[in-house]
Amino acid sequence: MSWQPIYLIVLYLSAAISFGIAIYAWSQRSRPGLLLFACMMLMVACYTLTAGLMSSAETPEGANKWVHLHYFSLTSMVAFYFCFNLQFTGHEKWLNKYTYAIFFSVPVITQIIIETNPIHHWFIQEIQFKQDGILQGLATIRYGGFFWFHTIYSYTLVLTGIVLMIKMSIRTFKLYRVQSLTLFVAVLAPLLGSINDSKVFIAGFPYPIVPICFTFMGILLAWNMSRNQMLSIIPVARDTLIESMQDSMIVLDAVGKIIDINPAALTLFNFSAEQVIGRPIEQVMRPWKESLIHLRGKVEAESEICFSQDGDQKYFDIQISPLKKIQGKSSGQILVLRDVTKRVLVEQKNRQVLQDIQNLQQQLYENSIHDDLTGLYNRRYLDEVVPREIANATRFNHPISFVMMDIDHFKIINDTYGHTIGDQVLQNVAQCLKEQTRLGDMVFRFGGEEFLAILINARADAAVHYAKRWLDSLQEYNLLYQGQNIRITMSMGVAEFNRDGETFMEVLQAADQAMYQAKADGRNCVSMFQAISE
């Protein structure tokens, strides 16, 4: 019979395809559900292989010795399928050590009964093979009572799994729907084949057709893996997403691919679910890459990120949480992004208002310590800063000198040219002193046309040197008024703290006396208090 070799080739090809899928799934076993899927496909391969070995056996006795392993593969496959189905459809909470014990106890008990079947015939009462060409065909088979219990139990698990897949496909995205429906069709084919092999449909066909159905299933699963990324994208967390929530939620698998996303996130990224599902998070959130780089590799974290969208700054509070751990490993992550732009903008506005208030306070303070006309420090700030500088000089034993200055003949200038020109003279003097004073020294408008300079870490002789330089510089600040050159000169007196006085008032009086000595010496000169005392 020419079809018999083809039949055997199909059986062994089915076993090879199933075994190949099992190996690939095993290599990806760190992902949720794939360890169970690998075991299931391994049992499918064993089931199909034993079917081929039974059919190609040379004698009925040779075919009969594979029956036990054949049914062991079948019962184990059903248990692995149902557990995988629970994980695939997001019902992992049903799986624990107790339910595992229940699901796999029936295959174990079944196998024990099969092994001891010659004693009690609870599983198979009679089975006979006959040679038909190159195949061993099933001539007679009568099942015992436990076989029907096992059959009802197995079909219950398979049908329950099919119902779970249909429910999931109804309420989920298109990609998940294609995955689950394809898996449903793949499982349905061997299910119908197994019913036929139980002599329900085609009683006169002596060869098992369910292995051929498994070949069909293997092809569908291979297509589902390559086309729909079945092993890479498993909807294990769909029940945790609330589609109506305003926060954007993204679910990642263990390798960082998006396995689920809610409508708010799709609106945020302006993608459809089909464009996003199965892609690495870095590709989808490419504009956010720089904002998220500090969160890379973290299983659990919370941060606030900012990025530009449509020309506007957007702020998001992002929270990363691990999915439920399986065998000590995280099965993925959940990212929740909450738009906090309004809150952040309000906070920024409040901070800006607070900063403006602080700037205003600082400006008011600066105005309060500066002279309005000259911009130099005023007497109010002098009373504030002198005690501090004297305390520092005493503590660190460094010198500090005071230079008292008065504009020569200022009253004559005012009376001759008017107060406007007098104000201009005051401003020119102040500009000269500010430009020629060392960094850290301070110049005050002491009153009227009098000025006071405090020279930090400078002895009296050094202060005299600086004061003479100021007098030389004043020549550049003379005024030209109606063709007349208004020459600006000053009389200056120098006194040093601790040398010429032990308090500020004493030193100030000493500097004032030195200034009047400079006036007595002809003005436009500098006098040091020590010279006066001598």
C-alpha positions, 0 to 999 in steps of 0.5 A: 500500500503506497500510502503507508510509508507516507503515513509513517513519514508524517508520524515521525515528521510530526514527532520531529516538529514537536520535539523541535518546538519543545527544544526552542521553548526550553531555551526560552524557559525563563519567560512565563509559561514556556517551561510548561509549554516545553514539557507539553511539546516534549510529551506530544513528541513522545506520544507521536513517536510511540504511535509511529513505533507501534505502527511500524513494529514488526510483530503485534507483541512489538507494537504492544510494548509501546502502549504503556509509554504511549498513554503515559505521554498522552496523560502527562501532555494533558496535565502540562497543557492545562497548566500552561493554559492557565499561565497563558490566559492570566490565571496563574493564581490557580497554580500552586503546589497543591493544584500541581499535585492534583493535576499531575496525580491523575497521570501518575495514578493512570500510569500505575494502573496501566502498568498493572493493567494485566492484573486487573484490566481496569484500563484496557480489557483487550487489545490486539494488533494485526499486520497490514502491509508494513503497518501494525493495525489495531484489530481489537480494543476494549477499554476498562472503567478507569479509561473512561474516567481518565478520558472524561478527566482529560477532556474536561481539562482540555475543554476548560483550557479552550474556554479560557482561551476563547474568553481571553481572545474576546476581551483582548487585543487583536494580536492576543486574539490571533495567538489564542485562536490559533492555539485553540485550532491547534489543540482542537485538531488532535482533540478531534483525532483522539475522539476518533481513535477512541472509535467514536467517529470512524470505527473501521480505520485501524490506524491512529490519526491523532498523530497526523493531527499533531503534525497539523498542530505543530505546523500551526504552533510554529506559524504562531511563534514566527508570525504572532510571537507566541512564545515571546508575548504571553498576556499574563497580566491582562487582568491587572490592567484597567482600560478605563484608568487615566494613567498610562500603563505598560506591561513588559515581559522579562526581556523588556518587550511590551506585552500589554498596554492600556488605551491611555498609553496608546493615546500618549504614544499615538500608536495602535496596539498592533504597532506596539505589542511585541516591540522593545520598550526603547523603540516605542519610547524613543523620544523619552530615551534620555529621560529614562536612561537613569531607570534602565535595569531597575526592577522597581523604581519611581521617578519624575521625567520631562520631555517635549511633546508637540513643542510643549514640556510634559512631565510624568511621574513614572513608577516601575513595579515587578510582575509576580515572581515565578521560581524566584525570577521576575516575569516582567514589569509594569510601568505606570505613567501619570501625567503631572504636568499641571501639578508641576507647572503650578509648582514651578509658578509658585516657585517663580512667585517665591523667587520673585518675592525673594528677589524683590526682598533682596532688591529692597534690601539693596536699595535700603543699604545704597545711596540713591544718588551715588550708588555707594553704601549708605550710613545704614549699611555702615552701622551693619558692616563695621562691627562685623569687620572689626570683629573679624580683624580682632579675631584673625589679627589682620589690619583694617584701615579707614579713609575719611574723604571730603570734596574740596570747595564743594559748597562753592561748586554748588553755589556757582554752578547749581545743585545739578552740577553738584550732584554730577560731581558727587556721582563722578567721585563715587564712580572713581572710588568704585572703579579704583577700590580693591575687591573686598573693600567698601566705600560709603557716602558718609554724608553730604560731600563726605565719603568713607572707605574701609580697606580690609587687610591694609595698614595705614601706609598702604591705605595712604598709597591707595588714597593718593592713587584715588586723588590722581584718578580724580583728574580724569573725572573733572567736569566741563560746564559751559566751557569751564573746567570744574576741577574735582579734588578731595582731602583725605585722612587715614587711620588704622584700627587698634593703632589709632583707636580701639573702637570704631568711633575712635578710629573714625574720629582719628580719620576725621582729624587726619582729613581736616589736617589734609585740608589744613595742609592745602587740600587735595592731599592725604594725611595719616593720623599718626603724623598728626599725633606725633 
